[in-house]
Amino acid sequence: MTEPETAPLLEIRDIAKTFGSVISLYGISTTVRAGQVTCVLGDNGAGKSTFIKILSGVYQPDRGELFLDGKRLILPTPRAALDAGIATVYQDLAMVPLMAIWRNFFLGSEPTKGWGPWRRFDSETAKRTTRKEMLDMGIDIRDPDQPVGTLSGGERQSVAIARAVYFGARLLILDEPTSALGVKQAGVVLKYIVQARDRGLGVIFITHNPHHAYPVGDRFLLLNRGRSLGDFAKSEIPLPELTRLMAGGAELEQLAHELERTSVGQEMLEDIS
């Protein structure tokens, strides 16, 4: 007898969001499980940004529900999302390039020591913790005092991911983390996504690149102009089909069919005349 499957970490059920007459999202549903990566794919204007902002508490959906561990979840503010263990790493990373790695790691949540008027920033703890957390992610930083702006794009992403994990994230949302990176650095980021997944986090990986998504993904949600083209487990869709859908293959096939019908109709008219 098989055991019943546990509730997903996050369930997104029939979410919709409009801005005036513009439909940004309509009827979007998917799930995210602990220790798995759900990839959300779509080109510009697909609704990925709105999707992220709903999950991070910036926007509230006009329709639909969110469930965390099987319980209804309402996110009126970004603070509520953080308190629920949902951390979002945006493309701009919210880092100060001229600040040291350890200062960026604790930016806004600095550890202190002492009390009263003698309370002060505990820089030694911050440096030690930063180095340990980065090592746990497989990154041996040479010097925690080096400015974060001297790191590669992939290394900066790793700092942001390690920071989110340290501060208690259960669900990590990554907004196009590989979009501005070369092949080698994109591979570095994908490795850190796998490490976060293997530590038991649920990961939502937002991307427009199916070749980045497929090696690390367990589930794939495809968006096109605010609507879902499908929500697939990895076993349900091979990479060529995922790429075809991302490239608008279904629309191109429909267009080819319409053109063929038009051509046949034109030939019939010519025969009659």
HUUR-V948524 format. One line per field, one symbol per residue. phi: phi as a letter, one per 30 degrees, with the letter a starting at -180 (. if undefined). Layout:
phi=???
//
This chain:
phi=.dddddddebccbhdbabbiccddbbicbabbcdibcccccldeidjdddeddddcidccddajbcbchicebcbdbeddddddiccccdedihccedddedddeceibddbbibhdcdadcdddddddedddddddiccddadddddddddeddddddddddddddjdcbcccchdcdccddddddddddddddddddjddbccdaccddddddcdcbbcccbhicddkbbdedcbdeedddddddiedddddddddddddddddddddddd
//
